[in-house]
Amino acid sequence: MAENTDQDRVETYRSGYVALLGRPNVGKSTLLNHLVGQKISITAPRPQTTRDQILGILTRPDGQALFLDTPGVHSGYRSLNRHLLRATRGALESADLGVLVVEALAWTADDGEALRWLQRSGIPILAVVNKIDKIKTKERLFPYLQSLSERADFAAVIPLSARKTGDVERLADVLIPLLPLSEAVFPEDQVTDRNMRFMAAEIIREQIFRQLGAELPYDTAVAIDSYQVENGQQRIEATIYCRRSGQKAIILGEGGSRLRVIGSRAREALQQLTEERVWLGLWVKQKEQWTDDPHILRELGYDD
């Protein structure tokens, strides 16, 4: 009997890569975190928080969806921006299904550009209309959904709030049947392919976003200089790079007060993630034009 059940699973199980695409700050990372049930992609109320293609793994009895979170679709000519565009292009080249994430009642030129990227890829596309919980008059949503459905041949148009478990589960119910018949790629208890060095850098960068707010210099990056595990303690040393002395002063704060808060909040988040004690040392270094320096970009993990 068990043998037949296993055979049925092989014949009906679905697995594939899903590219999440959209303009900056529409909630792609929040959606990914709730889909996999764990924070693996940083979030902050600022555009272009995500700089890398991040894999999130959702495993269910009927299938495994491999979500590729991408930087917000945008234009630009600096080296860092070219890296962001390469990350987005790479996600589309490996994807079996594309998800266009838009904000309810909004449509911009960047939304249109994200849709064009998906259409050029030739993969099936599903539209997710996020942040519907912010709409007070739901009658305004129906004309928007109708207009959106006419923009492309979507496999489905799903209105939801990425923060609501029921909405996210409903999205997964639609996604899984659209994936190819295939066995699982990753173990069922794995939620990402990123290592802890990457996660540590991202968590520190998230706290920079959150603590600096509108003062945040966009050209800021985090490099992990050392990551060691000894006697149940994670010991991490990291450098925050910025371009100008004024930016360095903003990150440090008066007497280093702001950097201490960034470090404290990041350490708390890392301890929650690793379930171990964390020692975190942070330094701030000014490097002019680091966004155009191939050596520095490689040092920070932004490889060609």
Disulfide bonds with the S-S distance in Angstrom:
none
